[in-house]
Amino acid sequence: MRSCCAALMFSLVLLASGCTPHLNLNSPFHARRPNPHEEFYTAVAANFGDSKMCEKISKRALDESVSTTDWRVILQRSECYFYVAIDTDNAKLCDPVTIIVTVPSNTADISAARCREVIQKKRSYFGTVLVPEYYSLGDFMKEMAYRKEDVYAAIPALIGSKDDIWPSFYTYLQVQAKPNQKQEFIKRAEALPSFTD
């Protein structure tokens, strides 16, 4: 009886403080936050249509965010497959998308059914635009053995720029690069470490 009262009191304190308690019913055992590499892989997969990047993400990487009373809980790997499936119009890539069931209900709009619906109806998905973390992008580009000289060779207008050149280079590779430059980028990204279990 005491444990029930304690749980009830704890829930009331959380409600009063503006925090709504929630319960993930099917989250993976030993779930953890996605690391920066896994978040980068999701952006690369979505931006370059490369589902191989999703395979590098742990099945335990769970991203949770809250806004007042809404819980948004997503497996990072599922988010990756969701966006790359929509980008490439490949409904088979919706198969590994798993929704996390929560109490109260999960407000994330990422599920296998939603993925297939967006592809089937040929609608643009107006969800989150995935871009790599601005401040860590340079570190990832350097980890992939890109040098500033590579940036200046691709975008001569950046020579002498005092701005961070890496976001401009990433956007160039995504939007304007020649096919061989994109393939080289994807090859280097796919060589980054894997976090699968």
C-alpha positions in Angstrom: 0.0 0.0 0.0 2.8 2.4 0.9 4.5 1.9 -2.5 1.3 2.7 -4.3 0.9 5.9 -2.3 4.5 6.8 -2.9 4.1 6.2 -6.7 0.9 8.3 -6.7 2.6 11.1 -4.8 5.6 11.1 -7.1 3.3 11.3 -10.2 1.3 14.2 -8.6 4.6 16.1 -7.9 5.7 15.6 -11.5 2.3 16.7 -12.8 2.4 19.8 -10.6 5.9 20.7 -11.7 4.8 20.6 -15.4 6.5 17.3 -16.1 4.2 14.6 -17.3 5.5 11.1 -16.5 5.5 8.6 -19.4 6.2 5.0 -19.9 7.9 3.4 -22.9 6.2 0.1 -23.4 8.4 -1.4 -26.1 11.7 0.4 -25.9 14.8 -1.7 -26.4 16.6 -3.2 -23.3 19.4 -0.9 -22.2 18.2 1.9 -24.5 20.5 5.0 -24.6 20.5 8.4 -26.3 21.9 8.4 -29.9 25.5 9.5 -30.1 26.6 12.4 -32.5 27.8 9.9 -35.1 24.4 8.2 -35.2 22.6 11.5 -35.6 25.0 12.4 -38.4 24.4 9.1 -40.1 20.6 9.8 -40.1 21.1 13.2 -41.7 23.5 11.7 -44.3 21.1 8.9 -45.1 18.2 11.3 -45.6 20.2 13.9 -47.5 22.0 11.4 -49.8 19.5 8.6 -50.0 21.9 6.0 -48.6 20.2 3.4 -46.4 23.5 1.7 -45.6 24.1 4.5 -43.2 21.1 3.4 -41.1 22.7 0.0 -40.6 25.5 1.7 -38.7 23.1 2.9 -36.0 22.5 0.9 -32.8 19.0 -0.6 -32.3 19.2 0.8 -28.7 19.6 4.5 -29.7 16.4 6.1 -28.4 15.7 9.8 -28.9 13.2 11.3 -26.4 12.0 14.9 -26.4 9.2 16.6 -24.6 7.4 19.9 -25.0 5.1 20.7 -22.1 2.8 17.6 -22.3 3.8 16.0 -25.6 6.2 13.1 -25.6 8.1 12.3 -28.8 10.0 9.1 -28.6 11.9 7.7 -31.7 14.4 5.0 -32.3 17.2 6.7 -34.2 17.5 3.8 -36.6 13.8 4.0 -37.4 14.0 7.7 -38.0 16.9 7.1 -40.4 15.0 4.5 -42.4 11.9 6.6 -42.4 13.5 9.6 -44.0 15.6 7.6 -46.5 12.6 5.6 -47.6 10.6 8.8 -48.3 13.6 10.4 -50.0 14.2 7.4 -52.3 10.5 6.5 -52.7 11.4 2.9 -51.5 8.5 1.5 -49.4 10.6 -1.6 -48.6 12.8 0.7 -46.4 9.7 1.3 -44.3 9.8 -2.3 -43.0 12.4 -1.6 -40.3 10.7 1.5 -39.0 9.4 0.7 -35.5 7.1 3.0 -33.4 7.7 3.2 -29.7 4.4 2.8 -27.8 4.2 5.1 -24.8 1.7 6.0 -22.1 0.5 8.7 -22.6 0.6 8.4 -26.4 3.7 9.0 -28.4 3.3 12.2 -30.6 6.1 11.2 -33.0 4.8 10.8 -36.5 7.3 8.2 -37.5 6.0 4.7 -38.1 6.1 2.0 -40.9 2.4 2.8 -41.7 3.0 6.6 -41.9 6.1 5.9 -44.0 4.2 3.9 -46.6 1.3 6.4 -46.6 3.6 9.3 -47.4 5.3 7.3 -50.2 2.0 5.9 -51.6 0.3 9.3 -51.7 3.4 10.9 -53.2 3.2 13.7 -50.8 6.0 15.8 -49.5 6.7 15.1 -45.9 6.6 18.3 -43.9 8.2 16.8 -40.8 11.7 17.6 -39.4 14.3 18.7 -42.0 17.4 16.7 -41.1 20.6 18.6 -41.2 23.8 17.6 -39.5 24.7 19.4 -36.2 26.4 22.6 -37.4 29.2 22.7 -34.8 30.2 19.1 -35.2 30.1 18.9 -39.0 33.7 20.0 -39.4 34.8 17.2 -37.1 33.0 14.6 -39.1 34.3 16.0 -42.4 37.9 15.9 -41.0 37.2 12.3 -39.7 36.3 11.4 -43.3 39.8 12.8 -44.3 38.4 16.0 -46.0 40.8 18.9 -45.9 40.2 22.6 -46.3 42.0 22.3 -49.7 39.2 20.0 -50.8 36.7 22.6 -49.9 38.5 25.4 -51.7 39.0 23.2 -54.8 35.2 22.5 -54.9 34.1 26.0 -54.0 36.8 28.6 -54.8 34.7 31.5 -53.6 35.3 30.3 -50.0 39.0 30.9 -50.1 39.8 33.4 -47.4 36.3 33.0 -45.8 36.2 33.6 -42.1 33.0 31.7 -41.8 32.9 28.0 -41.0 33.4 26.4 -44.4 32.2 22.9 -43.6 28.4 23.5 -43.7 28.8 25.2 -47.1 30.9 22.2 -48.3 28.3 19.7 -47.0 25.5 21.6 -48.8 27.6 21.8 -52.0 28.1 18.0 -51.9 24.4 17.4 -51.3 23.0 19.8 -53.9 25.6 20.8 -56.5 28.3 18.2 -56.5 29.1 16.0 -59.5 28.0 12.3 -59.2 31.6 11.2 -58.6 32.0 13.7 -55.7 28.7 12.5 -54.1 29.8 8.9 -54.4 33.2 9.7 -52.9 31.4 11.4 -49.9 29.1 8.5 -49.4 32.0 6.1 -49.6 33.9 8.0 -46.9 30.7 8.3 -44.7 30.1 4.6 -45.0 33.7 4.0 -43.7 32.9 5.8 -40.4 32.6 3.5 -37.3 29.5 1.4 -36.8 27.6 1.3 -33.6 25.5 -1.8 -34.2 25.3 -4.2 -31.2 
